[in-house]
Amino acid sequence: MSETRWTTATGSDVVARFCPSPTGNPHVGMARTALFSWAFARHHGGRFVFRIEDTDASRDSQESYDLLIDVMRWLGLDWDEGVEVGGPNGPYRQSQRMDIYADVAQRLLDAGFAYKAYDTAEELEERREKARAEGRPSGYDGLHRDLTPEQQAAYEAEGRQPVIRFKMPQRDWTFDDLVRGEITFGAENVQDFVIVRANGQPLYTLTNPVDDALMGITHVLRGEDILSSTPRQMALYEAFAQIGVGSGFTPRFGHLPYVMGGGNKKLSKRDPESNLLGYRDQGFLPEGLLNYLALLGWSIAEDRDIFGLDEMVEAFEIERVNPNPARFDLKKCEAINGDHVRMLTPEEFVTRLLPYLPAGVDHALVTKAAPLVQERSNLMTEAADMLRFLFAGDDFTVDPDDAAKQLNEDGLEVAKAARAALADLGEWSTEAIEGSLRQALVEERGLKPRLAFGPVRVAVTGRRVSPPLFESMELLGREVSLARLDAAIAG
């Protein structure tokens, strides 16, 4: 499929955008849309615009806005124009653009592209029920399309407040979707639609096309759940060209596949797996999470799953996005993140790890311990959990389930033998600790390594899963290691 090239007033071939609403926590589907739009713009050397849909005062919040900014910066999806960074087409929050929408709506009315409709909710529902019963489309029937001034005055005398509806041209609508190919909507399925509520509040159906037109957006990538609104927006762009709003062209559209959760259902904003902030809290790296999100509908190659953002930008072609729903697999997401954890340099791994450890930890000790857990961790929280025994101090505790399994009667005998073997150890090093314990527990007592070292591991680290035992004991030090063995033996 050949790609149409546009040139905007700023001279950029491609201008893509991301325009979320600040409601609730940012979610996975939102991040996937942002990633694909960002990668598309970057691949084509274009601009990426980040604006905010915050016209619904009852649902939007400053807290959600701040979270959106925070998440975009954490993910590393930088933007060239938009909130916080400015640009020539601001403001970039829709709540600050109300005068623009009011002006465009009035111009559409004056030019005959829109009209005032005075139907009550009850009248609309009655006519829709009748249409459904007769097997006809139940959208707006155009009853108030051509009211006379006298009819309008009569409705207003009754105290009715009109909505503003856009007058859809009565024809089929065909467009070449960047993801799905040619799509046609029949005229009977695209009726006149509301662009301004009776209280004067503009709707998404107006605000987004207005912003896209005025900001020179050339390509719109969005979820397939709003695919059906595309003919409406195409009709609006035609009207905008007639009334002088924007540059007179219609963007290309690409509708991204659903992200599916469990039970073959679309992943909801309320599903735990959808909460984007939860992934940061769990210790995902932004590059690991983005790598996995990219695979939800796209691939860099058939035999390759692991790649960085730079590689994605180089390879990203929107036509290669699979239109079929993509299933979110948390285990695979964690595994891919683990690959990115292991790709970090030792210094970078320590830097990423520190925020997940208690404040004020010994940086030098973390640097020594980090190599013991980097290869064993898929998440930064896993790495931090495995190292907490080093920094627990007086708050050190042994996991009760692990203690029950490892520090039973036989395990305590092993701990006592280990304590005796280590009591007079001259050099407290990994090699010396391992040699002493193997001699006392494996060779002299004939225990298998798992039975020999399991009780010691739980006693000194508090868990059955820990970094390598002998290296851990060296880092922990003689005094603390022996004291923890004593505490375990004493019960």
C-alpha positions, 0 to 999 in steps of 0.5 A: 500500500503506497502512503500518501504524503502531506505537507503542512504549513510548517513543512513537515511531511508527517504530523501525528498526535496523541490526545488522551482524556485526563480521567482515572489512571493511564492505561495500557491501551492508551500507551500502545496508541501513544507508542504507535503514533510516536513511532510513526511520526519519528519513523517519517521524521515528522512531528508528534503533538501531545494535547489533552481532551479535558472538556468534561469537567465532571470527569477530568482532574488535575491529578489525572493530567499530572499522571499523564505527563508523568507517564509519558515522560517515564516512557520516554515518548517525547513530543515536539508540540503540546502541553508543557512544551508549547508550540505555534498551535496552542493552547493544547488543553481543550478546556482552554480552546472553548472560544475556538470551538464556539466560533467554528460551530457558529461558522458551520451554522452560518454556512448551512453545514449545521443546524439547531435541533430542538428534539427532547430526549423523550421524542428522540427515543420514541422515534428511535424505538419506532425505527427499530421496530420497523427495521430501519436505522435508529440514528437521527432522522433529520426531523429538525434539519430544515426548520423555519425561523418561525418553528425555531422561535416556537420551540424556543418559546417553549423553553427548549434549548437546542443542540447543534447537529452537523448535516451529513451529506447523503452519500456513502463514505469510503476511505483507505485505512492505514491498518485495515485497507479500504472501508465503506460506510453506507449513507444510511448508517451515518446520520446527522450527529450532535456537535454541541450540547444544549448547554453549549458544551462542544463534543468530541465529534467537533473538538477533535477534528477542529484541533486536528485541522488547526494543528496540521495533523496529517495522520490519525492513529487511534483505537478501532472502537471509534472507527465508526466516527471516521465518516463524520470526521471526513464530512467535517473536514470537507466543511472546514475546507469551505469555511476556512478552518485549517489547511483544507486537507483530510488526514489519513486514518489508521485504526489500531486493534483491540487489546484483549484481556482474559476471557476473550474480552477487550482489556478494560481500563478497570482490569488490573493488567490495564493500569499503566502506573502499576507496571512502574510500581512493579518494577517494569522498565519503560523500554521493556514495557514499550517493547511488549506493547509494540508486539500487541499488533506489530512485530519487527521481524517474524523471529525476533521479539526483543528490540529497543525504541530506536530500532522500532522507529527505524523499522516501524511501518503502520501498514504492517500493524495486524488489524486482528485483536492482540492478547495481553499476556502478562507472563510474556510481558514480564519475560521481555522486561527481564531481557531488558533488565539483563541488557542494562549495564551494571551501572545502569542497573544499580541506578534503576534499582535504587528507587526500589530499595529503602532510602539511605542504603549503602550505595557501595554495597548495592553495587557489589550485590547487584550482579548477584540478582541482575541475571535472576530478575525480570522485574526491578522489584524482584531484584530489590526483594532479593536484596532486602536482607542486606539492609534489613538491620533490626527489622530482619524477619524470616518468611514463616512459610519458608521457615516452616519448610526449611527450619524444621527439626532437621533443618535446625540441626543443619543450621547448628552444624553450619554455625559451628563450621563457620565459627572459627573461619579465618577469612570471611570470603565467598570461597572460604564460606563455601569450602567450610559449609561443603566440608561440614554439610555435604562431605561430613554429613552426606547431605545433598546441596539442596538439603545442606544449604536450604536451611542456611539460606533461609536463616541468613536471608529470610527466604528460600529464594535469594542471591547465591548463598555464599556471596550473600554471606560475604556481603552480609558479613561475619557478625550479622551472618552468625547472629542470624544463624544464632537467632534461627537456632534459638527459635 
